[in-house]
Amino acid sequence: MAELAKPVRLSQTTITELMIPSYANFGGKIHGGILLSLMDKVAYACASKHAGTYCVTVTVDKVEFLQPVEVGELVSLHASVNYVGRTSMIIGIRGEAENVKRGTIKHTNSSYFTMVAKGDDDKPSLVPKLILETQEEVKRFIEAMRMKEIKNKVNEQMDDAKSNIEVDNAAVLLKAERCIINL
Ligand SMILES: CC(C)(COP(=O)(O)OP(=O)(O)OC[C@H]1O[C@@H](n2cnc3c(N)ncnc32)[C@H](O)[C@@H]1OP(=O)(O)O)[C@@H](O)C(=O)NCCC(=O)NCCS
């Protein structure tokens, strides 16, 4: 039997939500956590539509809030499967905030969620191949592949950075830093 494949467009998902006053922080802007929670939902919707199974979030990359979001704005999060592995999918999310009164739309973030499909046995399960129908989709797949390779290398370097730390040499190492050692 041929392996199942689905086009990107079949799982593309957008969530639009009004930013209400209870979402605001003490500065009157929308809490980053509210936006993160919405991103997690749209990533789940998109991934589970592609996989046809329950999915879990494994990693979240490039979460930067480029501009503050205000109460009263409409936030839209557009999600698309950029890449699939065997059981994992990288979902690209573009966030936009619309001010309907002013007629402006600002780009708030572009983030990447890695989601894994789970079978009924709670184990990672094979996801359909991705059918790439536009040059943009091919570009995003290659981009995601490259970013994944870079991330693996950075993760190895971060593990190295955490090992072999000599606290005895800290005074020299931290001479120019803004800390006081008081052991
Ligand atoms: C994610 C999870 C399923 C991975 O389980 P595992 O036993 O390591 O499974 P595998 O080694 O077979 O990995 C499964 C896939 O996850 C990917 N993966 C695992 N760890 C990863 C990481 N840190 N970053 C990116 N991808 C990762 C693997 O590359 C693999 O992808 P592939 O099949 O496309 O090649 C498991 O760790 C889990 O269930 N975590 C909890 C997730 C959760 O509850 N999230 C909600 C937020 S609290």
The ligand as an SDF file (V2000), in Angstrom:
LIG
                    3D

 48 50  0  0  0  0  0  0  0  0999 V2000
    8.4010   14.1030   22.3550 C   0  0  0  0  0  0  0  0  0  0  0  0
    8.4560   12.6560   22.7720 C   0  0  0  0  0  0  0  0  0  0  0  0
    7.3030   11.9320   22.1670 C   0  0  0  0  0  0  0  0  0  0  0  0
    9.7690   12.0550   22.2230 C   0  0  0  0  0  0  0  0  0  0  0  0
    9.8150   10.7280   22.6740 O   0  0  0  0  0  0  0  0  0  0  0  0
   11.0560    9.7980   22.3580 P   0  0  0  0  0  0  0  0  0  0  0  0
   10.8700    8.5490   23.0950 O   0  0  0  0  0  0  0  0  0  0  0  0
   12.3170   10.5720   22.5320 O   0  0  0  0  0  0  0  0  0  0  0  0
   10.7950    9.4530   20.8510 O   0  0  0  0  0  0  0  0  0  0  0  0
   11.7850    9.4160   19.6410 P   0  0  0  0  0  0  0  0  0  0  0  0
   13.2110    9.3830   20.0440 O   0  0  0  0  0  0  0  0  0  0  0  0
   11.2600    8.3150   18.7520 O   0  0  0  0  0  0  0  0  0  0  0  0
   11.5230   10.8140   18.9310 O   0  0  0  0  0  0  0  0  0  0  0  0
   10.3310   11.0850   18.2750 C   0  0  0  0  0  0  0  0  0  0  0  0
   10.5230   12.2960   17.4170 C   0  0  0  0  0  0  0  0  0  0  0  0
   10.7050   13.4190   18.2490 O   0  0  0  0  0  0  0  0  0  0  0  0
   11.8460   14.1350   17.8250 C   0  0  0  0  0  0  0  0  0  0  0  0
   12.4240   14.7700   18.9920 N   0  0  0  0  0  0  0  0  0  0  0  0
   12.6860   14.2050   20.1840 C   0  0  0  0  0  0  0  0  0  0  0  0
   13.2640   15.1150   20.9890 N   0  0  0  0  0  0  0  0  0  0  0  0
   13.3480   16.2550   20.2900 C   0  0  0  0  0  0  0  0  0  0  0  0
   13.8710   17.5590   20.5580 C   0  0  0  0  0  0  0  0  0  0  0  0
   14.4060   17.8590   21.7320 N   0  0  0  0  0  0  0  0  0  0  0  0
   13.8070   18.4850   19.5900 N   0  0  0  0  0  0  0  0  0  0  0  0
   13.2650   18.2210   18.3940 C   0  0  0  0  0  0  0  0  0  0  0  0
   12.7590   17.0010   18.0560 N   0  0  0  0  0  0  0  0  0  0  0  0
   12.8220   16.0460   19.0020 C   0  0  0  0  0  0  0  0  0  0  0  0
   12.7540   13.0820   17.2420 C   0  0  0  0  0  0  0  0  0  0  0  0
   13.7190   13.6660   16.3580 O   0  0  0  0  0  0  0  0  0  0  0  0
   11.7590   12.2210   16.5180 C   0  0  0  0  0  0  0  0  0  0  0  0
   11.4210   12.8180   15.2780 O   0  0  0  0  0  0  0  0  0  0  0  0
   11.3570   11.9580   13.8990 P   0  0  0  0  0  0  0  0  0  0  0  0
   10.5500   10.7340   14.1960 O   0  0  0  0  0  0  0  0  0  0  0  0
   10.6450   12.8580   12.9490 O   0  0  0  0  0  0  0  0  0  0  0  0
   12.7460   11.6480   13.4970 O   0  0  0  0  0  0  0  0  0  0  0  0
    8.4420   12.5280   24.3280 C   0  0  0  0  0  0  0  0  0  0  0  0
    9.6120   13.1060   24.8320 O   0  0  0  0  0  0  0  0  0  0  0  0
    7.2320   13.1720   24.9700 C   0  0  0  0  0  0  0  0  0  0  0  0
    6.1460   12.6370   24.9640 O   0  0  0  0  0  0  0  0  0  0  0  0
    7.4570   14.3610   25.5830 N   0  0  0  0  0  0  0  0  0  0  0  0
    6.3840   15.0840   26.2770 C   0  0  0  0  0  0  0  0  0  0  0  0
    5.6910   16.0330   25.3290 C   0  0  0  0  0  0  0  0  0  0  0  0
    4.6150   16.7910   26.0020 C   0  0  0  0  0  0  0  0  0  0  0  0
    3.9260   16.2870   26.8720 O   0  0  0  0  0  0  0  0  0  0  0  0
    4.4650   18.0410   25.5850 N   0  0  0  0  0  0  0  0  0  0  0  0
    3.4780   18.9190   26.1570 C   0  0  0  0  0  0  0  0  0  0  0  0
    4.1470   20.0610   26.8200 C   0  0  0  0  0  0  0  0  0  0  0  0
    4.3190   19.8200   28.5430 S   0  0  0  0  0  0  0  0  0  0  0  0
  1  2  1  0
  2  3  1  0
  2  4  1  0
  2 36  1  0
  4  5  1  0
  5  6  1  0
  6  7  2  0
  6  8  1  0
  6  9  1  0
  9 10  1  0
 10 11  2  0
 10 12  1  0
 10 13  1  0
 13 14  1  0
 14 15  1  0
 15 16  1  0
 15 30  1  0
 16 17  1  0
 17 18  1  0
 17 28  1  0
 18 19  1  0
 18 27  1  0
 19 20  2  0
 20 21  1  0
 21 22  1  0
 21 27  2  0
 22 23  1  0
 22 24  2  0
 24 25  1  0
 25 26  2  0
 26 27  1  0
 28 29  1  0
 28 30  1  0
 30 31  1  0
 31 32  1  0
 32 33  2  0
 32 34  1  0
 32 35  1  0
 36 37  1  0
 36 38  1  0
 38 39  2  0
 38 40  1  0
 40 41  1  0
 41 42  1  0
 42 43  1  0
 43 44  2  0
 43 45  1  0
 45 46  1  0
 46 47  1  0
 47 48  1  0
M  END
$$$$
